[in-house]
Amino acid sequence: LRERVSFLDKEGATHRFTMARAVSFTDCTTFLRGEGHDQLRNPTAARCLALQRSRRSAAAQVVALKKPSGTGAERASIVKPKTRRGDIVAKAGRRAYSTPRPLESYDDLLARYARLQNGSDIRGVALDGVEGEPVTISPAEAFFIARGFAEWIVKDRESGRGVKVSVGRDPRLSGKAIVTAILAGLTSKGITAVDMGLATTPACFMSTISEGYEYDGSMMCTASHLPWNRNGIKFFTPKGGLKKADIAFILQAAATNANQYGASWFLMRNMSLRASVDFLPVYAASLRELIQKGVNHPEHYGAPLKGLKVVVDAGNGSGGFFASMVLEPLGADTSGSQFLDPDGNFPNHVPNPEDAEAMAMTVAAVRSAGADLGVVFDTDVDRSGMVDSSGLEINKNRLIALLAAVTLAEHPGTTIVTDSVTNAGLKEFIAARGGKHFRYMRGYQNVISKGVELNEEGVETHLMIETSGHGAMKENFYLDDGAYLAVKIIIAFMRARLEGSPGLQGLLEGYSEGLEEREYRLGLPRDCFKAEGAKVLAAFHDFIVAQPGWTLEEENHEGWRAIIDEGEGRQGWLLLRQSLHDPLLVLNMESYVEGGCDKIKDTVLKWFEEQVYDVDFSKML
């Protein structure tokens, strides 16, 4: 972090200097006070600070104030030690700071913090190094966001006394610095902050409900599958993840705190309320117990995966523990697994089960190892994908179908909630197995919240899952947990093997997909995209109704979806919807005939060309 600091020299003139950031600063409580200078811009702060070098690395070891000859002004000189690969600054240009911002008005500060909201969590750029992507979430922002969360979590209490919050992170390069700032922010409000170190998003939630831990809240420092320069924060209480309104409250409180105290204040916090815990083994033990009970092996209950070969691809995220802490102790052979070591550069592939390269590399590893199964995780392990022994990729719609089969076997007739872009074959598959498909809207929190709502209304709903792979089960506290879903599939696979039934292919029997699928993202004017998008969708509704061979779906919870008669009993579909956060219209389509998507696209394109709406449909040309 690069922080502007104003101070008064002996002559009374105001000067500014740039303080170097520390890339991995732990217990930043060492201060240097310049002789005769005891004021920062924040009058409650000490005059000058030096960031103590952590055990691993530091970008600024000493900040010393001295007078250059011939001047009465003071300046800061920095002594920089060598850095090692893996430090935040190990690669040129990757810095956790950017050019210092000018002083901001309170309204500008509120707007800047509000832009960090990404639905029900927080996302931003944490490291310099990508052109056109300035840093938006530095340790300073993280500190005040943590104070905002502290205010949110104690708003119905008299104080923060006795409140404990756990904090985890994925292996991102900026993670250690961000987490240290979060811990400082929490302790500055009187909350005991518990550092979990490397963790997963589901483990953070589980730390709030696991016996012997039961923290009042948890924060996970992650940006999921986004590139190395991004980071963010997810929030939990024992009741689950926070909602959009809660995030808005936290960010407003953060901006208010930043405005009140100044961005340098976070460097000087007392960390006496900080603790640490190694929680990942506790979480892994709960998954092992689930497998033991679920498989219930008649010969070796304690090692129910004996004879099973599984390849795990963690994408250098937080998921490597699944091989060493969950599968291997239960007897599984995980040789052939890859990218298990955490590395925030993500050097091998994007850790994302939706990513074609990630899935292809897992398929290759499964085939090379002769494995029965492959599991691929995203960075923070709240999503997963599977590969069977033949190399069949099981993600997106196919993953939903597999989990629907598993869930319906345990809970016949249950409702399954998905997002809006699932294919037609999935609805037929769920119905054929006696289930009910509730196709809702995009946004995994929207999908999960709808499942909670349906259960509260008395509609039995055991599975809620988005095509992104974010999936939650009623039995697992409505938590989107990629490791838990992988465990459910592994249990089903082993039960089928014990019964002499086919593996995953048998569970997917009867599921069908179209021959082609497409997605187009159509731009809208940023300053009025909500209103313009609403106008386009209203007109598109009328277009569908008037189009020969097109039928409007009976239920539409976002945008408009049409069923398209493609002849000989085959039905394609399309959906035009507005993006939840971006100035875009998104057009999805699927066809069961060769060249069908081109035909659908050309029909829609002709309609757009005849309209007067401000839509950029150039990507369809």
PALO-453610 format. One record per residue (C-alpha): residue in three letters; x, y, z. Coordinates in steps of 0.05 Angstrom, whole numbers, padded with zeros to 5 digits, always signed. Example, Ala and Ser with C-alpha at 12.3 -4.5 7.8 and 13.67 -1.06 7.14 Angstrom:
// residues 2
ala+00246-00090+00156/ser+00273-00021+00143/
***
This chain:
// residues 621
leu+00000+00000+00000/arg+00026+00068-00017/glu+00000+00119+00032/arg+00003+00195+00029/val+00020+00225+00095/ser+00017+00299+00111/phe+00059+00327+00166/leu+00086+00393+00191/asp+00160+00406+00192/lys+00194+00452+00242/glu+00183+00513+00197/gly+00108+00497+00194/ala+00108+00481+00120/thr+00064+00423+00098/his+00099+00366+00063/arg+00078+00299+00036/phe+00118+00236+00028/thr+00103+00167+00002/met+00107+00109+00051/ala+00128+00043+00021/arg+00081-00014+00030/ala+00097-00079+00065/val+00077-00140+00024/ser+00069-00188+00081/phe+00065-00149+00145/thr+00049-00184+00210/asp+00036-00148+00276/cys+00051-00080+00246/thr+00064-00045+00312/thr+00133-00015+00303/phe+00133+00060+00299/leu+00187+00111+00284/arg+00172+00180+00310/gly+00209+00238+00279/glu+00240+00285+00329/gly+00197+00346+00337/his+00141+00319+00293/asp+00082+00286+00326/gln+00024+00299+00278/leu-00002+00260+00218/arg-00062+00283+00179/asn-00101+00242+00229/pro-00088+00279+00294/thr-00097+00215+00335/ala-00042+00179+00299/ala+00032+00176+00315/arg+00077+00217+00270/cys+00109+00163+00229/leu+00107+00087+00223/ala+00154+00033+00200/leu+00125-00033+00177/gln+00158-00091+00213/arg+00185-00144+00166/ser+00147-00209+00171/arg+00181-00276+00177/arg+00170-00290+00104/ser+00183-00226+00066/ala+00177-00151+00066/ala+00181-00099+00013/ala+00198-00043+00062/gln+00244-00062+00119/val+00262+00006+00145/val+00229+00073+00139/ala+00278+00124+00166/leu+00270+00199+00168/lys+00331+00241+00156/lys+00348+00311+00131/pro+00381+00316+00064/ser+00440+00364+00064/gly+00425+00435+00046/thr+00350+00432+00061/gly+00306+00441+00122/ala+00254+00393+00096/glu+00248+00321+00116/arg+00242+00262+00069/ala+00232+00187+00075/ser+00285+00138+00050/ile+00269+00065+00041/val+00315+00005+00050/lys+00289-00053+00009/pro+00311-00124+00021/lys+00312-00177-00033/thr+00246-00211-00047/arg+00233-00284-00064/arg+00186-00317-00114/gly+00118-00322-00082/asp+00121-00254-00049/ile+00069-00204-00072/val+00123-00164-00107/ala+00161-00223-00135/lys+00141-00206-00206/ala+00156-00138-00235/gly+00095-00094-00238/arg+00054-00134-00188/arg+00045-00085-00132/ala-00008-00080-00079/tyr-00013-00005-00089/ser-00021+00046-00143/thr-00010+00121-00151/pro-00036+00154-00088/arg-00106+00181-00097/pro-00121+00255-00086/leu-00161+00272-00024/glu-00234+00253-00035/ser-00299+00282-00014/tyr-00344+00239+00030/asp-00391+00228-00029/asp-00334+00205-00073/leu-00310+00159-00018/leu-00379+00128-00010/ala-00384+00117-00085/arg-00315+00085-00089/tyr-00330+00036-00033/ala-00399+00021-00062/arg-00367+00000-00128/leu-00333-00057-00092/gln-00400-00091-00081/asn-00410-00153-00123/gly-00479-00177-00104/ser-00471-00211-00037/asp-00396-00204-00031/ile-00340-00155-00047/arg-00292-00157-00106/gly-00237-00111-00131/val-00168-00104-00161/ala-00115-00115-00107/leu-00050-00113-00147/asp-00022-00068-00201/gly+00005-00100-00264/val-00053-00104-00312/glu-00062-00044-00357/gly-00127-00008-00346/glu-00141-00041-00279/pro-00121+00006-00223/val-00121-00020-00151/thr-00189-00013-00118/ile-00182-00057-00056/ser-00116-00046-00019/pro-00102-00064+00054/ala-00129+00004+00072/glu-00197-00011+00042/ala-00196-00081+00073/phe-00182-00051+00142/phe-00243-00005+00139/ile-00287-00060+00108/ala-00269-00103+00168/arg-00290-00046+00214/gly-00354-00041+00175/phe-00367-00116+00184/ala-00352-00108+00259/glu-00404-00053+00263/trp-00454-00096+00226/ile-00443-00157+00270/val-00449-00119+00336/lys-00505-00071+00316/asp-00554-00110+00359/arg-00505-00118+00417/glu-00479-00069+00468/ser-00407-00078+00445/gly-00358-00123+00409/arg-00333-00152+00474/gly-00331-00228+00470/val-00347-00229+00395/lys-00300-00273+00354/val-00292-00271+00278/ser-00250-00321+00238/val-00213-00298+00176/gly-00188-00344+00120/arg-00157-00333+00052/asp-00141-00369-00013/pro-00069-00368-00040/arg-00074-00303-00078/leu-00011-00260-00079/ser-00046-00203-00043/gly-00080-00248+00008/lys-00032-00242+00066/ala-00030-00167+00065/ile-00106-00161+00058/val-00118-00211+00115/thr-00070-00174+00161/ala-00108-00110+00149/ile-00174-00146+00161/leu-00149-00173+00227/ala-00126-00104+00247/gly-00194-00074+00228/leu-00232-00125+00270/thr-00188-00118+00331/ser-00193-00042+00326/lys-00267-00050+00342/gly-00254-00095+00402/ile-00269-00160+00366/thr-00225-00221+00374/ala-00199-00238+00304/val-00178-00310+00291/asp-00130-00321+00232/met-00146-00387+00197/gly-00090-00379+00146/leu-00101-00417+00081/ala-00174-00437+00080/thr-00234-00450+00036/thr-00299-00411+00033/pro-00340-00469+00060/ala-00290-00480+00117/cys-00299-00407+00137/phe-00374-00417+00145/met-00364-00483+00181/ser-00320-00449+00232/thr-00383-00411+00255/ile-00422-00474+00271/ser-00371-00528+00287/glu-00371-00550+00360/gly-00314-00520+00399/tyr-00305-00462+00350/glu-00373-00430+00337/tyr-00347-00361+00316/asp-00397-00305+00312/gly-00376-00289+00241/ser-00325-00306+00187/met-00292-00269+00130/met-00260-00305+00070/cys-00209-00267+00029/thr-00219-00292-00042/ala-00239-00272-00112/ser-00260-00342-00133/his-00234-00358-00203/leu-00216-00286-00223/pro-00144-00270-00245/trp-00084-00263-00198/asn-00091-00188-00191/arg-00161-00190-00162/asn-00185-00203-00091/gly-00247-00196-00050/ile-00283-00215+00014/lys-00341-00262+00030/phe-00378-00258+00096/phe-00414-00309+00140/thr-00450-00317+00206/pro-00479-00381+00234/lys-00542-00365+00194/gly-00504-00367+00128/gly-00478-00317+00078/leu-00495-00244+00081/lys-00546-00212+00034/lys-00538-00153-00013/ala-00567-00104+00037/asp-00517-00127+00089/ile-00459-00115+00042/ala-00485-00045+00026/phe-00488-00030+00101/ile-00416-00055+00111/leu-00388-00014+00054/gln-00424+00050+00076/ala-00396+00040+00147/ala-00327+00028+00117/ala-00330+00092+00077/thr-00353+00131+00138/asn-00295+00103+00179/ala-00245+00118+00125/asn-00271+00189+00120/gln-00267+00198+00195/tyr-00199+00170+00209/gly-00157+00175+00146/ala-00127+00118+00106/ser-00062+00113+00146/trp-00096+00097+00212/phe-00101+00023+00199/leu-00025+00014+00203/met-00024+00029+00277/arg-00073-00020+00308/asn-00060-00060+00370/met-00063-00134+00350/ser-00069-00162+00421/leu-00139-00190+00405/arg-00112-00231+00348/ala-00111-00307+00352/ser-00099-00363+00302/val-00128-00431+00288/asp-00113-00488+00239/phe-00186-00503+00221/leu-00178-00538+00154/pro-00163-00606+00187/val-00227-00599+00227/tyr-00267-00586+00164/ala-00232-00644+00128/ala-00250-00691+00186/ser-00324-00674+00178/leu-00320-00693+00104/arg-00285-00759+00120/glu-00339-00776+00170/leu-00393-00760+00118/ile-00361-00808+00069/gln-00354-00864+00120/lys-00427-00859+00140/gly-00451-00850+00069/val-00414-00909+00039/asn-00422-00953+00101/his-00374-01004+00072/pro-00390-01074+00098/glu-00317-01096+00101/his-00275-01035+00116/tyr-00318-00980+00145/gly-00257-00937+00165/ala-00227-00940+00095/pro-00289-00939+00050/leu-00250-00913-00011/lys-00201-00970-00013/gly-00191-00990-00086/leu-00216-00923-00112/lys-00169-00881-00154/val-00185-00806-00156/val-00148-00750-00191/val-00155-00683-00157/asp-00140-00619-00195/ala-00138-00560-00147/gly-00114-00510-00199/asn-00063-00485-00147/gly-00120-00458-00105/ser-00141-00480-00035/gly-00168-00548-00055/gly-00105-00591-00049/phe-00126-00612+00021/phe-00181-00654-00009/ala-00131-00705-00035/ser-00085-00708+00026/met-00135-00696+00083/val-00200-00726+00057/leu-00188-00780+00005/glu-00121-00811+00023/pro-00137-00825+00097/leu-00199-00863+00073/gly-00158-00909+00029/ala-00164-00875-00039/asp-00106-00873-00088/thr-00095-00801-00109/ser-00032-00811-00150/gly-00037-00772-00214/ser-00069-00712-00179/gln-00042-00645-00202/phe-00034-00572-00183/leu-00046-00586-00109/asp+00005-00535-00083/pro-00024-00465-00070/asp+00005-00414-00118/gly-00027-00346-00126/asn+00002-00339-00196/phe-00045-00395-00219/pro+00009-00417-00268/asn-00025-00479-00298/his-00097-00461-00313/val-00153-00418-00286/pro-00180-00453-00224/asn-00252-00457-00250/pro-00294-00519-00265/glu-00329-00479-00320/asp-00263-00466-00356/ala-00252-00510-00417/glu-00176-00514-00407/ala-00184-00534-00333/met-00232-00589-00351/ala-00190-00613-00410/met-00128-00618-00366/thr-00166-00657-00314/val-00193-00704-00367/ala-00121-00716-00392/ala-00098-00730-00320/val-00155-00780-00308/arg-00139-00817-00372/ser-00064-00817-00359/ala-00072-00844-00288/gly-00127-00894-00306/ala-00169-00862-00251/asp-00241-00878-00234/leu-00258-00805-00221/gly-00231-00736-00228/val-00248-00675-00185/val-00233-00604-00204/phe-00242-00546-00156/asp-00245-00471-00163/thr-00198-00428-00122/asp-00237-00424-00057/val-00271-00493-00064/asp-00343-00469-00064/arg-00350-00501-00133/ser-00328-00566-00164/gly-00333-00607-00228/met-00324-00681-00241/val-00294-00726-00295/asp-00312-00800-00302/ser-00265-00856-00321/ser-00281-00848-00395/gly-00262-00775-00394/leu-00333-00749-00394/glu-00334-00677-00368/ile-00387-00668-00314/asn-00399-00594-00302/lys-00453-00542-00318/asn-00519-00576-00337/arg-00489-00645-00333/leu-00466-00633-00261/ile-00536-00610-00242/ala-00566-00672-00273/leu-00518-00717-00235/leu-00532-00683-00168/ala-00606-00683-00183/ala-00603-00759-00192/val-00566-00766-00126/thr-00614-00720-00090/leu-00678-00751-00118/ala-00653-00821-00098/glu-00651-00796-00026/his-00710-00748-00028/pro-00762-00772-00080/gly-00805-00718-00110/thr-00764-00660-00083/thr-00760-00593-00119/ile-00693-00573-00150/val-00679-00499-00161/thr-00632-00477-00216/asp-00615-00413-00252/ser-00649-00391-00316/val-00600-00416-00369/thr-00606-00491-00357/asn-00622-00532-00418/ala-00686-00566-00438/gly-00659-00636-00428/leu-00647-00622-00354/lys-00720-00606-00341/glu-00741-00671-00376/phe-00689-00711-00337/ile-00712-00685-00269/ala-00785-00697-00287/ala-00770-00768-00311/arg-00740-00783-00242/gly-00800-00757-00206/gly-00773-00689-00187/lys-00797-00618-00198/his-00753-00567-00233/phe-00758-00494-00212/arg-00719-00454-00263/tyr-00706-00387-00229/met-00655-00333-00245/arg-00580-00322-00249/gly-00538-00309-00187/tyr-00522-00366-00141/gln-00547-00328-00080/asn-00613-00317-00116/val-00618-00392-00130/ile-00601-00411-00059/ser-00647-00359-00028/lys-00705-00384-00071/gly-00693-00455-00044/val-00694-00428+00028/glu-00758-00391+00012/leu-00792-00451-00018/asn-00775-00494+00042/glu-00803-00441+00088/glu-00867-00443+00047/gly-00871-00518+00056/val-00845-00538-00013/glu-00792-00592-00001/thr-00729-00567-00036/his-00664-00604-00024/leu-00619-00580-00080/met-00606-00510-00106/ile-00552-00503-00159/glu-00530-00455-00213/thr-00497-00476-00279/ser-00433-00442-00254/gly-00427-00500-00204/his-00448-00461-00143/gly-00492-00513-00109/ala-00523-00519-00040/met-00563-00572-00005/lys-00614-00564+00050/glu-00578-00617+00092/asn-00514-00576+00090/phe-00539-00510+00117/tyr-00555-00484+00047/leu-00479-00474+00038/asp-00449-00474-00032/asp-00393-00522-00020/gly-00355-00555-00077/ala-00321-00606-00032/tyr-00388-00627-00002/leu-00419-00637-00071/ala-00358-00677-00093/val-00366-00720-00030/lys-00439-00733-00046/ile-00420-00757-00116/ile-00363-00800-00091/ile-00411-00833-00040/ala-00461-00847-00096/phe-00406-00876-00140/met-00382-00922-00085/arg-00452-00944-00066/ala-00465-00961-00140/arg-00400-01000-00143/leu-00419-01040-00081/glu-00486-01056-00112/gly-00455-01076-00178/ser-00488-01018-00215/pro-00456-00974-00268/gly-00418-00913-00242/leu-00433-00841-00259/gln-00457-00859-00329/gly-00513-00900-00298/leu-00535-00841-00255/leu-00537-00797-00318/glu-00577-00847-00359/gly-00634-00811-00395/tyr-00601-00743-00395/ser-00595-00708-00463/glu-00564-00644-00489/gly-00571-00603-00552/leu-00520-00606-00608/glu-00503-00532-00604/glu-00505-00476-00553/arg-00485-00403-00557/glu-00482-00341-00513/tyr-00479-00269-00538/arg-00467-00209-00492/leu-00499-00146-00520/gly-00477-00078-00495/leu-00523-00025-00465/pro-00508+00048-00449/arg-00476+00050-00380/asp-00513+00112-00356/cys-00583+00083-00367/phe-00574+00009-00378/lys-00629-00013-00331/ala-00683+00029-00364/glu-00659+00015-00435/gly-00654-00059-00421/ala-00726-00060-00394/lys-00751-00027-00458/val-00715-00079-00502/leu-00743-00137-00461/ala-00814-00111-00465/ala-00809-00108-00541/phe-00775-00176-00544/his-00834-00207-00508/asp-00880-00184-00564/phe-00830-00208-00616/ile-00831-00278-00587/val-00906-00281-00585/ala-00911-00260-00658/gln-00856-00306-00684/pro-00881-00369-00721/gly-00858-00433-00687/trp-00836-00397-00624/thr-00873-00406-00558/leu-00863-00365-00495/glu-00844-00407-00434/glu-00900-00409-00382/glu-00854-00385-00326/asn-00802-00331-00334/his-00767-00302-00273/glu-00717-00260-00311/gly-00721-00238-00384/trp-00760-00279-00434/arg-00748-00351-00454/ala-00777-00382-00518/ile-00786-00454-00539/ile-00768-00462-00613/asp-00799-00517-00656/glu-00741-00548-00696/gly-00782-00603-00729/glu-00789-00678-00717/gly-00806-00666-00643/arg-00741-00629-00629/gln-00744-00564-00591/gly-00690-00512-00583/trp-00695-00451-00539/leu-00669-00381-00528/leu-00667-00333-00469/leu-00656-00258-00470/arg-00643-00229-00401/gln-00611-00169-00369/ser-00544-00179-00333/leu-00551-00173-00257/his-00493-00123-00250/asp-00466-00102-00317/pro-00493-00058-00374/leu-00509-00119-00417/leu-00564-00160-00446/val-00546-00234-00449/leu-00573-00279-00503/asn-00568-00354-00492/met-00592-00407-00541/glu-00589-00482-00552/ser-00608-00523-00613/tyr-00618-00597-00625/val-00604-00592-00700/glu-00540-00577-00738/gly-00537-00503-00755/gly-00596-00488-00710/cys-00561-00435-00668/asp-00542-00397-00731/lys-00615-00397-00752/ile-00638-00373-00684/lys-00584-00320-00682/asp-00601-00293-00751/thr-00674-00287-00733/val-00658-00247-00670/leu-00605-00205-00706/lys-00654-00184-00759/trp-00702-00161-00705/phe-00648-00120-00670/glu-00629-00087-00736/glu-00701-00064-00745/gln-00704-00033-00675/val-00685+00036-00651/tyr-00659+00016-00583/asp-00588+00032-00561/val-00560-00039-00562/asp-00491-00059-00586/phe-00505-00125-00623/ser-00440-00124-00662/lys-00416-00189-00631/met-00474-00224-00666/leu-00451-00202-00735/
***
